[in-house]
Amino acid sequence: MNYPQFFVGLAIVFLGLLAILYDYPQLQFLEGLSQEQFLNLEEDTREKYSRLQIEILIAIGMVSFGSLLLVLSILGRQIIPGLRD
């Protein structure tokens, strides 16, 4: 088992999950608004909606990549050069 790669993967998964847990409720609130309510929002809030969608996608990618690192470290394969036992 490659312990450094395992802990890097664990940290990436943790950060991705924190981002999802923080951003998802805000995204759900903005998606629950009707079209008229959404158009009446300030421009900053509408821009925030777009940023939240991008942040969620990046966080999902982080969780996926971190999970891949965890699995590969358990299998004993090295994916990040320089991280050795």
N, C-alpha and C positions, 0 to 999 in steps of 0.2 A: 504494500500500500504506500502510495506517495503522499506523505503527511502534509508537506507544504502546499501541494496542489489541492489537497482536500480542504485545507483551511481557507485558501483563496476562494475556492468554489463556495464554501459555506458563507464567507463574508459577502460574496456577490449575490447569492440567493437572499441573504438577510437584507441587504440594501434594496434589492428589487422588491421584496415583500413589503418593506417599510414604505416605499414610494407608492405601491399599489394601495396599501391600507390607508395612506393619507389622501391620495388623489381620487380614488374611486367614489367615495360618497359625494364629493364636490361635483364630479362628472355626472353622477346619477341625478343630482338635484337639478343641474342645468339641462339635462336631457328630458327631465320631467316637465319642463315649462312648455306651455303652448307656443305656437309660432308667434302669436301676437305679443305674448309676454317676453319672449326671447328678443324680438325686434325692439321692444321698449327698453331693454337693458342698455346700460352705458357701453360705449365702444370697448372700454377696458375689459369689461366682463365677457363680452363676446370673443375678444382676443384670448382671454384666459381659457375659455372653452376649447379653443383650438390647441393651445399649449398643453392643456390637460390631456387631450387625446394623444398627443405626441409623447408626453411623459409616460402615460400608461403603456403605450407600445414599447417604449424603451425599457420600462420596468419589466414587462413580460419577456423581452429579449434577455435582460439580465438574469432573470430567474431561470430561463431556459439554458443559457450558457453556463451559469453556476451549477445547475443540475447536471449538465454534461460533464463539467469538471469533476463533480463529486463521483459520478459513476465511473469515469475513466480513472480517477485516482484509486478507487476501490479495486478496479480491475488491474491496476498496476501499470497502466499506460501513461506515458508523459505527453502532455499536449503543450505545455508552456516550457520552452527551453530555459534552462537555468534553474528550475525548481527541482532539486533532487533531494533524496533522503539525507 
